[in-house]
Amino acid sequence: MTLDDYRKECGWSILEMAKRANIDFGTMKRAISGETITARSAKAIVKAISEEMKQTVSIRDIEGLNIK
């Protein structure tokens, strides 16, 4: 699943996903569009998704997530 698939599965807007991960909106938009983000941001996103879905999601589970 892509990051946008996970976002939709959680029922979140892009802004809500950014808030849940405690990262800025621009970073979230870049992550969703496949642009490079930091490992810290990626970990925060994965943590927020895992908490919402009540299951462990890893960075490797997200297709197209590019980390510098």
C-alpha positions in Angstrom: 0.0 0.0 0.0 1.1 3.5 -0.7 1.2 6.3 2.0 -1.9 7.7 0.4 -3.6 4.3 0.7 -2.8 4.2 4.4 -4.0 7.8 4.8 -7.4 6.9 3.3 -7.6 3.6 5.3 -7.2 5.7 8.5 -9.9 8.1 7.3 -7.5 11.1 7.5 -7.0 14.2 5.4 -3.4 15.1 4.5 -3.5 17.8 7.2 -4.8 15.3 9.8 -2.2 12.8 8.9 0.5 15.5 9.3 -0.9 16.5 12.7 -1.0 12.9 13.9 2.6 12.4 12.9 3.6 15.8 14.3 5.2 16.9 11.0 4.5 19.8 8.8 1.9 19.7 6.0 4.5 20.3 3.3 6.6 17.4 4.4 3.5 15.2 4.4 2.6 16.3 0.9 6.1 15.5 -0.3 6.0 12.1 1.3 2.7 11.3 -0.4 4.0 12.4 -3.7 7.0 10.2 -3.4 9.6 12.9 -2.8 12.4 12.4 -0.3 11.8 12.9 3.4 14.0 12.4 6.5 14.1 9.1 8.4 12.7 11.0 11.4 9.6 12.1 9.5 9.1 8.6 8.0 9.3 7.0 11.5 6.8 9.6 12.8 4.4 8.8 10.0 4.7 5.0 10.5 4.1 5.4 14.3 0.9 7.4 13.7 -0.4 4.9 11.2 0.4 2.0 13.5 -1.3 3.6 16.4 -4.4 4.4 14.4 -4.6 0.9 12.8 -3.7 -0.9 16.0 -1.1 -3.0 14.2 2.5 -2.7 13.4 3.3 -1.0 10.1 6.9 -0.6 9.1 8.6 1.8 6.8 9.2 -1.1 4.4 5.4 -1.7 4.2 4.8 1.7 2.6 5.3 1.6 -1.2 7.0 4.6 -2.7 8.2 6.1 0.6 11.6 7.7 -0.2 13.9 8.4 2.7 17.2 10.3 2.6 
